[in-house]
Amino acid sequence: MSVVIVTGSGGLVGSEAAKAFALLGYDVVGIDNDMRRLFFGSDASTLWNVDRLERELGSGYWHFSVDIRNREAIMDVFRIYGANVAIVVHAAAQPSRDWGGREPSTDFAVNALGTLNVLEATREFSPGASFIFTSSSEVYGDHPNALPLVELDTRYELEPSHPFFRGVGEAMAVDACNHAISGVSKLSADLMVQEYGRSFGLNTVCFRTGMVTGKGQSSTALHGFIAYAIRCAGTGSHLTVYGHKGKNVRDVIHASDLAGAFIEFVKHPRAGEIYNVGGGRRVNCSVIEAIERAEVVTGKKMNWSYLSAMRAGDTLWWIGDNSKFESHYPGWKPTYDLDSIFVELHEANLDCWSC
Ligand SMILES: NC(=O)c1ccc[n+]([C@@H]2O[C@H](COP(=O)([O-])OP(=O)(O)OC[C@H]3O[C@@H](n4cnc5c(N)ncnc54)[C@H](O)[C@@H]3O)[C@@H](O)[C@H]2O)c1
Protein backbone atom coordinates (compact mmCIF):
# COMPACT_ATOMS: atom_id res chain seq x y z
CA MET A 1 0.00 0.00 0.00
CA SER A 2 1.93 2.98 -1.22
CA VAL A 3 -0.62 5.33 -2.74
CA VAL A 4 -2.29 8.36 -1.20
CA ILE A 5 -5.38 9.73 -2.94
CA VAL A 6 -5.90 13.43 -2.22
CA THR A 7 -9.10 15.10 -3.34
CA GLY A 8 -8.86 18.87 -3.60
CA SER A 9 -5.14 18.47 -4.25
CA GLY A 10 -4.89 21.92 -5.83
CA GLY A 11 -6.32 23.56 -2.72
CA LEU A 12 -4.65 24.75 0.45
CA VAL A 13 -5.04 21.64 2.59
CA GLY A 14 -4.90 19.10 -0.23
CA SER A 15 -1.67 20.45 -1.71
CA GLU A 16 0.03 20.54 1.68
CA ALA A 17 -1.09 16.97 2.41
CA ALA A 18 0.13 15.85 -1.03
CA LYS A 19 3.58 17.30 -0.39
CA ALA A 20 3.78 15.91 3.14
CA PHE A 21 2.91 12.35 2.12
CA ALA A 22 5.13 12.51 -0.98
CA LEU A 23 8.03 13.41 1.31
CA LEU A 24 7.32 10.21 3.23
CA GLY A 25 7.71 8.24 0.00
CA TYR A 26 4.08 7.71 -0.99
CA ASP A 27 2.89 8.04 -4.59
CA VAL A 28 0.25 10.75 -4.64
CA VAL A 29 -2.85 10.71 -6.80
CA GLY A 30 -4.56 14.10 -6.89
CA ILE A 31 -8.18 14.75 -7.79
CA ASP A 32 -9.19 18.37 -8.42
CA ASN A 33 -11.30 19.94 -11.16
CA ASP A 34 -10.44 23.56 -10.24
CA MET A 35 -13.98 24.15 -9.05
CA ARG A 36 -12.62 26.83 -6.71
CA ARG A 37 -12.36 28.99 -9.84
CA LEU A 38 -16.07 28.50 -10.47
CA PHE A 39 -16.89 29.39 -6.86
CA PHE A 40 -14.74 32.48 -6.49
CA GLY A 41 -13.49 33.57 -9.92
CA SER A 42 -10.27 33.24 -11.86
CA ASP A 43 -8.13 34.84 -9.12
CA ALA A 44 -8.96 31.83 -6.94
CA SER A 45 -8.11 29.17 -9.53
CA THR A 46 -5.96 26.41 -8.07
CA LEU A 47 -4.42 25.28 -11.36
CA TRP A 48 -1.14 27.01 -10.45
CA ASN A 49 -0.89 24.81 -7.38
CA VAL A 50 -1.52 21.63 -9.36
CA ASP A 51 1.22 22.75 -11.78
CA ARG A 52 3.50 23.27 -8.78
CA LEU A 53 2.79 19.76 -7.45
CA GLU A 54 3.45 18.27 -10.88
CA ARG A 55 6.73 20.17 -11.08
CA GLU A 56 7.92 19.52 -7.53
CA LEU A 57 6.76 15.92 -7.12
CA GLY A 58 7.48 14.82 -10.70
CA SER A 59 6.65 11.17 -11.32
CA GLY A 60 5.46 10.86 -7.72
CA TYR A 61 2.28 12.79 -8.56
CA TRP A 62 -0.61 11.85 -10.85
CA HIS A 63 -3.45 14.27 -11.43
CA PHE A 64 -7.09 13.60 -12.36
CA SER A 65 -9.25 16.59 -13.20
CA VAL A 66 -12.38 14.82 -12.02
CA ASP A 67 -15.47 16.19 -10.28
CA ILE A 68 -16.19 14.45 -6.97
CA ARG A 69 -19.89 14.79 -7.78
CA ASN A 70 -19.34 12.32 -10.63
CA ARG A 71 -19.68 8.99 -8.83
CA GLU A 72 -18.63 6.81 -11.76
CA ALA A 73 -15.55 8.90 -12.52
CA ILE A 74 -14.47 8.73 -8.87
CA MET A 75 -15.04 4.97 -8.86
CA ASP A 76 -12.87 4.71 -11.98
CA VAL A 77 -9.95 6.46 -10.27
CA PHE A 78 -10.16 4.26 -7.18
CA ARG A 79 -10.53 1.15 -9.34
CA ILE A 80 -7.09 1.82 -10.83
CA TYR A 81 -5.27 1.94 -7.47
CA GLY A 82 -7.53 -0.35 -5.42
CA ALA A 83 -5.84 -2.07 -2.49
CA ASN A 84 -2.64 -0.08 -3.06
CA VAL A 85 -4.33 2.95 -1.54
CA ALA A 86 -3.08 3.41 2.02
CA ILE A 87 -4.59 6.84 2.70
CA VAL A 88 -7.39 8.98 1.35
CA VAL A 89 -7.29 12.68 2.21
CA HIS A 90 -10.64 14.14 1.26
CA ALA A 91 -10.21 17.91 1.06
CA ALA A 92 -12.21 18.82 -2.06
CA ALA A 93 -15.07 21.06 -1.03
CA GLN A 94 -17.03 24.24 -1.34
CA PRO A 95 -15.36 25.89 1.67
CA SER A 96 -17.08 29.27 2.00
CA ARG A 97 -19.91 30.05 4.39
CA ASP A 98 -20.98 32.96 2.19
CA TRP A 99 -20.90 31.13 -1.14
CA GLY A 100 -22.95 28.19 0.20
CA GLY A 101 -26.06 30.38 0.52
CA ARG A 102 -25.83 31.43 -3.11
CA GLU A 103 -26.28 27.92 -4.48
CA PRO A 104 -27.40 25.50 -1.78
CA SER A 105 -27.87 22.63 -4.24
CA THR A 106 -24.34 22.93 -5.60
CA ASP A 107 -22.94 23.35 -2.11
CA PHE A 108 -24.70 20.22 -0.87
CA ALA A 109 -23.84 18.21 -3.99
CA VAL A 110 -20.13 18.97 -3.60
CA ASN A 111 -19.78 18.81 0.16
CA ALA A 112 -22.23 16.11 1.16
CA LEU A 113 -22.87 13.95 -1.91
CA GLY A 114 -19.28 14.34 -3.15
CA THR A 115 -18.07 13.06 0.20
CA LEU A 116 -20.43 10.09 -0.04
CA ASN A 117 -18.99 9.27 -3.48
CA VAL A 118 -15.43 9.30 -2.14
CA LEU A 119 -16.45 7.19 0.87
CA GLU A 120 -18.20 4.65 -1.35
CA ALA A 121 -15.23 4.38 -3.68
CA THR A 122 -12.97 3.83 -0.66
CA ARG A 123 -15.29 1.17 0.77
CA GLU A 124 -15.52 -0.66 -2.53
CA PHE A 125 -11.92 -0.54 -3.73
CA SER A 126 -9.64 0.52 -0.86
CA PRO A 127 -11.28 -0.54 2.43
CA GLY A 128 -7.93 -0.84 4.19
CA ALA A 129 -7.13 2.84 3.67
CA SER A 130 -7.20 5.51 6.37
CA PHE A 131 -9.84 8.06 5.36
CA ILE A 132 -9.09 11.63 6.47
CA PHE A 133 -11.88 14.16 6.13
CA THR A 134 -11.20 17.87 6.50
CA SER A 135 -14.30 18.90 8.39
CA SER A 136 -14.84 22.26 10.04
CA SER A 137 -15.78 24.02 13.25
CA GLU A 138 -18.82 25.08 11.18
CA VAL A 139 -20.41 21.78 12.24
CA TYR A 140 -21.06 23.38 15.66
CA GLY A 141 -23.06 26.13 13.95
CA ASP A 142 -23.42 29.28 16.00
CA HIS A 143 -23.50 27.46 19.37
CA PRO A 144 -20.22 29.17 20.38
CA ASN A 145 -22.13 32.50 20.28
CA ALA A 146 -23.98 31.39 23.42
CA LEU A 147 -20.73 31.38 25.40
CA PRO A 148 -20.40 34.21 27.94
CA LEU A 149 -18.02 36.28 25.82
CA VAL A 150 -16.66 39.58 27.04
CA GLU A 151 -15.79 42.42 24.68
CA LEU A 152 -12.18 43.53 24.89
CA ASP A 153 -10.46 46.31 22.90
CA THR A 154 -9.62 44.15 19.89
CA ARG A 155 -11.51 40.90 20.39
CA TYR A 156 -14.25 38.93 22.05
CA GLU A 157 -12.85 36.60 24.67
CA LEU A 158 -13.82 34.20 27.44
CA GLU A 159 -12.84 34.76 31.02
CA PRO A 160 -9.70 32.72 31.79
CA SER A 161 -11.68 30.86 34.46
CA HIS A 162 -14.22 29.55 31.91
CA PRO A 163 -13.88 25.79 31.23
CA PHE A 164 -13.69 26.50 27.46
CA PHE A 165 -10.98 29.18 27.80
CA ARG A 166 -8.42 26.72 26.43
CA GLY A 167 -10.85 25.86 23.64
CA VAL A 168 -14.13 24.18 22.78
CA GLY A 169 -14.18 20.40 22.93
CA GLU A 170 -15.91 17.88 20.68
CA ALA A 171 -18.83 17.54 23.11
CA MET A 172 -20.36 20.83 21.97
CA ALA A 173 -23.81 20.19 20.42
CA VAL A 174 -24.05 20.23 16.64
CA ASP A 175 -27.77 20.72 16.12
CA ALA A 176 -30.62 23.08 17.03
CA CYS A 177 -28.66 26.13 15.94
CA ASN A 178 -27.92 28.22 12.87
CA HIS A 179 -25.23 26.68 10.64
CA ALA A 180 -25.57 28.57 7.37
CA ILE A 181 -26.03 26.36 4.31
CA SER A 182 -22.40 25.27 4.06
CA GLY A 183 -22.35 24.30 7.73
CA VAL A 184 -25.18 21.87 7.09
CA SER A 185 -23.46 20.28 4.10
CA LYS A 186 -20.22 19.98 6.11
CA LEU A 187 -22.05 18.46 9.07
CA SER A 188 -23.86 15.98 6.77
CA ALA A 189 -20.52 14.91 5.34
CA ASP A 190 -18.91 14.76 8.79
CA LEU A 191 -21.68 12.48 10.10
CA MET A 192 -21.44 10.22 7.07
CA VAL A 193 -17.67 9.94 7.46
CA GLN A 194 -18.17 8.93 11.11
CA GLU A 195 -20.84 6.45 10.07
CA TYR A 196 -18.59 4.74 7.52
CA GLY A 197 -16.22 4.17 10.41
CA ARG A 198 -18.93 2.76 12.66
CA SER A 199 -21.03 0.81 10.15
CA PHE A 200 -18.30 -0.42 7.83
CA GLY A 201 -15.20 -0.37 10.01
CA LEU A 202 -13.27 2.04 7.78
CA ASN A 203 -10.55 4.00 9.54
CA THR A 204 -12.29 7.32 9.10
CA VAL A 205 -11.51 10.55 10.90
CA CYS A 206 -12.99 14.05 10.84
CA PHE A 207 -10.62 16.93 11.58
CA ARG A 208 -12.75 19.89 12.62
CA THR A 209 -10.64 22.98 12.06
CA GLY A 210 -11.20 26.69 12.61
CA MET A 211 -9.13 28.74 10.17
CA VAL A 212 -6.49 27.04 8.05
CA THR A 213 -3.93 29.09 6.21
CA GLY A 214 -0.70 28.79 4.29
CA LYS A 215 0.95 29.89 1.10
CA GLY A 216 -0.82 27.18 -0.91
CA GLN A 217 -4.07 29.09 -0.55
CA SER A 218 -5.64 30.82 -3.54
CA SER A 219 -7.13 33.51 -1.32
CA THR A 220 -10.18 35.53 -2.22
CA ALA A 221 -12.60 37.93 -0.52
CA LEU A 222 -14.96 35.07 0.35
CA HIS A 223 -12.38 32.59 1.61
CA GLY A 224 -8.89 32.72 3.06
CA PHE A 225 -9.08 35.78 5.28
CA ILE A 226 -5.51 36.13 6.54
CA ALA A 227 -3.86 35.58 3.16
CA TYR A 228 -6.40 37.89 1.56
CA ALA A 229 -5.84 40.60 4.19
CA ILE A 230 -2.09 40.48 3.65
CA ARG A 231 -2.61 40.73 -0.11
CA CYS A 232 -4.94 43.72 0.37
CA ALA A 233 -2.43 45.44 2.65
CA GLY A 234 0.41 44.79 0.25
CA THR A 235 -1.40 45.83 -2.91
CA GLY A 236 -3.56 48.62 -1.48
CA SER A 237 -6.75 46.78 -2.46
CA HIS A 238 -9.80 47.50 -0.36
CA LEU A 239 -10.92 45.06 2.36
CA THR A 240 -14.45 44.92 3.80
CA VAL A 241 -14.92 43.67 7.35
CA TYR A 242 -18.40 42.23 8.09
CA GLY A 243 -19.98 42.48 11.53
CA HIS A 244 -18.93 41.92 15.13
CA LYS A 245 -16.88 45.17 15.04
CA GLY A 246 -14.10 43.05 13.59
CA LYS A 247 -13.61 41.50 17.03
CA ASN A 248 -14.59 37.96 16.05
CA VAL A 249 -11.89 35.44 16.84
CA ARG A 250 -10.65 32.30 15.09
CA ASP A 251 -7.89 29.92 15.91
CA VAL A 252 -5.47 29.56 13.02
CA ILE A 253 -3.48 26.55 11.91
CA HIS A 254 -0.91 26.39 9.13
CA ALA A 255 -1.85 23.72 6.58
CA SER A 256 1.50 21.97 7.06
CA ASP A 257 0.80 21.58 10.79
CA LEU A 258 -2.58 20.11 9.87
CA ALA A 259 -0.84 17.72 7.45
CA GLY A 260 1.41 16.80 10.38
CA ALA A 261 -1.71 15.77 12.29
CA PHE A 262 -2.80 13.60 9.33
CA ILE A 263 0.59 11.88 9.39
CA GLU A 264 0.27 11.11 13.10
CA PHE A 265 -3.25 9.73 12.59
CA VAL A 266 -2.25 7.29 9.85
CA LYS A 267 0.48 5.81 12.06
CA HIS A 268 -2.26 4.56 14.43
CA PRO A 269 -5.60 5.00 12.68
CA ARG A 270 -8.91 4.64 14.46
CA ALA A 271 -12.44 4.20 13.09
CA GLY A 272 -15.10 6.92 13.18
CA GLU A 273 -13.12 9.49 15.17
CA ILE A 274 -13.69 13.23 15.42
CA TYR A 275 -11.10 15.76 16.54
CA ASN A 276 -11.05 19.51 16.95
CA VAL A 277 -7.61 20.35 15.59
CA GLY A 278 -6.42 23.89 15.06
CA GLY A 279 -4.30 26.71 16.34
CA GLY A 280 -6.11 26.46 19.66
CA ARG A 281 -5.27 28.78 22.51
CA ARG A 282 -1.68 29.06 21.20
CA VAL A 283 -2.44 30.54 17.75
CA ASN A 284 -5.53 32.66 17.25
CA CYS A 285 -6.51 36.21 16.33
CA SER A 286 -9.46 38.50 15.73
CA VAL A 287 -10.13 40.25 12.42
CA ILE A 288 -8.84 43.55 13.79
CA GLU A 289 -5.73 41.88 15.17
CA ALA A 290 -5.14 40.24 11.79
CA ILE A 291 -5.41 43.62 10.06
CA GLU A 292 -2.93 45.14 12.53
CA ARG A 293 -0.49 42.29 11.92
CA ALA A 294 -0.92 42.56 8.15
CA GLU A 295 -0.05 46.26 8.39
CA VAL A 296 3.05 45.51 10.44
CA VAL A 297 4.32 42.72 8.22
CA THR A 298 3.75 44.64 4.97
CA GLY A 299 4.74 48.02 6.42
CA LYS A 300 1.62 49.49 4.79
CA LYS A 301 -1.64 50.94 6.07
CA MET A 302 -4.66 48.81 5.19
CA ASN A 303 -7.45 50.35 3.13
CA TRP A 304 -10.44 48.81 4.90
CA SER A 305 -14.01 49.63 5.85
CA TYR A 306 -16.60 48.12 8.12
CA LEU A 307 -20.14 46.89 7.41
CA SER A 308 -22.25 46.05 10.44
CA ALA A 309 -24.19 43.38 8.50
CA MET A 310 -23.09 39.98 9.78
CA ARG A 311 -22.46 36.93 7.64
CA ALA A 312 -25.13 34.21 7.97
CA GLY A 313 -24.40 31.72 10.75
CA ASP A 314 -21.15 33.48 11.63
CA THR A 315 -19.53 32.78 14.98
CA LEU A 316 -18.13 35.44 17.29
CA TRP A 317 -15.45 33.25 18.71
CA TRP A 318 -13.89 29.95 17.84
CA ILE A 319 -10.92 28.47 19.62
CA GLY A 320 -10.94 24.70 19.52
CA ASP A 321 -9.48 22.46 22.19
CA ASN A 322 -6.84 20.12 20.74
CA SER A 323 -6.60 18.04 23.92
CA LYS A 324 -8.36 14.95 22.65
CA PHE A 325 -6.18 14.73 19.54
CA GLU A 326 -3.03 15.49 21.54
CA SER A 327 -3.83 12.76 24.04
CA HIS A 328 -4.42 10.17 21.26
CA TYR A 329 -1.46 11.40 19.19
CA PRO A 330 1.21 12.86 21.50
CA GLY A 331 3.71 12.84 18.61
CA TRP A 332 1.97 15.81 16.94
CA LYS A 333 4.06 18.96 17.31
CA PRO A 334 2.70 21.98 15.40
CA THR A 335 5.45 24.43 14.53
CA TYR A 336 3.88 27.66 13.28
CA ASP A 337 2.88 30.63 15.44
CA LEU A 338 1.11 33.78 14.25
CA ASP A 339 4.38 35.60 13.53
CA SER A 340 5.76 32.87 11.30
CA ILE A 341 2.40 32.48 9.52
CA PHE A 342 2.17 36.19 8.71
CA VAL A 343 5.80 36.46 7.63
CA GLU A 344 5.53 33.41 5.37
CA LEU A 345 2.32 34.62 3.74
CA HIS A 346 3.79 38.05 3.17
CA GLU A 347 6.89 36.63 1.52
CA ALA A 348 4.79 34.28 -0.65
CA ASN A 349 2.59 37.19 -1.70
CA LEU A 350 5.64 39.24 -2.68
CA ASP A 351 6.40 36.53 -5.25
CA CYS A 352 2.85 36.79 -6.65
CA TRP A 353 2.83 40.59 -6.78
CA SER A 354 5.99 40.67 -8.80
CA CYS A 355 4.82 38.13 -11.40
N1 LIG B 1 -9.27 26.91 4.77
C1 LIG B 1 -9.91 26.99 5.90
O1 LIG B 1 -9.81 27.99 6.64
C2 LIG B 1 -10.77 25.83 6.36
C3 LIG B 1 -11.33 25.90 7.64
C4 LIG B 1 -12.13 24.85 8.07
C5 LIG B 1 -12.35 23.76 7.26
N2 LIG B 1 -11.78 23.72 6.03
C6 LIG B 1 -12.08 22.57 5.17
O2 LIG B 1 -10.90 22.01 4.66
C7 LIG B 1 -11.15 21.52 3.34
C8 LIG B 1 -10.12 22.07 2.40
O3 LIG B 1 -10.15 23.48 2.47
P1 LIG B 1 -9.16 24.36 1.63
O4 LIG B 1 -8.97 25.61 2.38
O5 LIG B 1 -8.00 23.55 1.21
O6 LIG B 1 -10.08 24.66 0.37
P2 LIG B 1 -9.62 25.00 -1.11
O7 LIG B 1 -10.77 25.67 -1.75
O8 LIG B 1 -8.30 25.71 -1.09
O9 LIG B 1 -9.38 23.56 -1.75
C9 LIG B 1 -10.44 22.74 -2.17
C10 LIG B 1 -10.10 22.22 -3.55
O10 LIG B 1 -11.15 21.36 -3.94
C11 LIG B 1 -11.41 21.54 -5.30
N3 LIG B 1 -12.79 21.17 -5.57
C12 LIG B 1 -13.89 21.84 -5.17
N4 LIG B 1 -14.98 21.21 -5.61
C13 LIG B 1 -14.56 20.12 -6.29
C14 LIG B 1 -15.22 19.09 -7.00
N5 LIG B 1 -16.54 19.07 -7.11
N6 LIG B 1 -14.48 18.10 -7.55
C15 LIG B 1 -13.13 18.12 -7.47
N7 LIG B 1 -12.44 19.09 -6.84
C16 LIG B 1 -13.16 20.08 -6.27
C17 LIG B 1 -11.16 23.02 -5.55
O11 LIG B 1 -10.86 23.30 -6.90
C18 LIG B 1 -9.99 23.30 -4.62
O12 LIG B 1 -8.75 23.22 -5.29
C19 LIG B 1 -12.58 21.89 3.00
O13 LIG B 1 -13.40 20.79 3.27
C20 LIG B 1 -12.88 23.00 3.96
O14 LIG B 1 -14.26 23.08 4.26
C21 LIG B 1 -10.99 24.73 5.55
The ligand as a Tripos MOL2 file, in Angstrom:
@<TRIPOS>MOLECULE
LIG
   44    48     1     0     0
SMALL
NO_CHARGES

@<TRIPOS>ATOM
      1 N1         -9.2690   26.9140    4.7710 N.am      1 LIG1
      2 C1         -9.9120   26.9940    5.9040 C.2       1 LIG1
      3 O1         -9.8140   27.9890    6.6440 O.2       1 LIG1
      4 C2        -10.7650   25.8340    6.3620 C.ar      1 LIG1
      5 C3        -11.3330   25.8980    7.6410 C.ar      1 LIG1
      6 C4        -12.1340   24.8510    8.0730 C.ar      1 LIG1
      7 C5        -12.3450   23.7630    7.2560 C.ar      1 LIG1
      8 N2        -11.7810   23.7250    6.0300 N.ar      1 LIG1
      9 C6        -12.0830   22.5750    5.1690 C.3       1 LIG1
     10 O2        -10.8980   22.0080    4.6590 O.3       1 LIG1
     11 C7        -11.1480   21.5200    3.3430 C.3       1 LIG1
     12 C8        -10.1160   22.0730    2.3980 C.3       1 LIG1
     13 O3        -10.1530   23.4770    2.4720 O.3       1 LIG1
     14 P1         -9.1640   24.3590    1.6320 P.3       1 LIG1
     15 O4         -8.9740   25.6130    2.3750 O.co2     1 LIG1
     16 O5         -8.0040   23.5460    1.2140 O.co2     1 LIG1
     17 O6        -10.0820   24.6610    0.3660 O.3       1 LIG1
     18 P2         -9.6170   25.0040   -1.1080 P.3       1 LIG1
     19 O7        -10.7710   25.6670   -1.7530 O.co2     1 LIG1
     20 O8         -8.2990   25.7090   -1.0930 O.co2     1 LIG1
     21 O9         -9.3790   23.5570   -1.7500 O.3       1 LIG1
     22 C9        -10.4370   22.7400   -2.1660 C.3       1 LIG1
     23 C10       -10.1010   22.2200   -3.5450 C.3       1 LIG1
     24 O10       -11.1530   21.3560   -3.9370 O.3       1 LIG1
     25 C11       -11.4140   21.5420   -5.3010 C.3       1 LIG1
     26 N3        -12.7910   21.1710   -5.5710 N.ar      1 LIG1
     27 C12       -13.8930   21.8420   -5.1680 C.ar      1 LIG1
     28 N4        -14.9750   21.2080   -5.6120 N.ar      1 LIG1
     29 C13       -14.5560   20.1160   -6.2950 C.ar      1 LIG1
     30 C14       -15.2230   19.0890   -7.0010 C.ar      1 LIG1
     31 N5        -16.5430   19.0680   -7.1100 N.pl3     1 LIG1
     32 N6        -14.4760   18.0960   -7.5490 N.ar      1 LIG1
     33 C15       -13.1270   18.1170   -7.4650 C.ar      1 LIG1
     34 N7        -12.4380   19.0930   -6.8350 N.ar      1 LIG1
     35 C16       -13.1600   20.0790   -6.2660 C.ar      1 LIG1
     36 C17       -11.1570   23.0220   -5.5460 C.3       1 LIG1
     37 O11       -10.8640   23.3030   -6.9000 O.3       1 LIG1
     38 C18        -9.9930   23.3040   -4.6150 C.3       1 LIG1
     39 O12        -8.7540   23.2200   -5.2890 O.3       1 LIG1
     40 C19       -12.5750   21.8930    3.0010 C.3       1 LIG1
     41 O13       -13.4040   20.7930    3.2650 O.3       1 LIG1
     42 C20       -12.8760   23.0010    3.9640 C.3       1 LIG1
     43 O14       -14.2560   23.0810    4.2600 O.3       1 LIG1
     44 C21       -10.9910   24.7350    5.5530 C.ar      1 LIG1
@<TRIPOS>BOND
     1     1     2 1
     2     2     3 2
     3     2     4 1
     4     4     5 ar
     5     4    44 ar
     6     5     6 ar
     7     6     7 ar
     8     7     8 ar
     9     8     9 1
    10     8    44 ar
    11     9    10 1
    12     9    42 1
    13    10    11 1
    14    11    12 1
    15    11    40 1
    16    12    13 1
    17    13    14 1
    18    14    15 2
    19    14    16 1
    20    14    17 1
    21    17    18 1
    22    18    19 2
    23    18    20 1
    24    18    21 1
    25    21    22 1
    26    22    23 1
    27    23    24 1
    28    23    38 1
    29    24    25 1
    30    25    26 1
    31    25    36 1
    32    26    27 ar
    33    26    35 ar
    34    27    28 ar
    35    28    29 ar
    36    29    30 ar
    37    29    35 ar
    38    30    31 1
    39    30    32 ar
    40    32    33 ar
    41    33    34 ar
    42    34    35 ar
    43    36    37 1
    44    36    38 1
    45    38    39 1
    46    40    41 1
    47    40    42 1
    48    42    43 1
@<TRIPOS>SUBSTRUCTURE
     1 LIG1         1 GROUP 0 **** ****
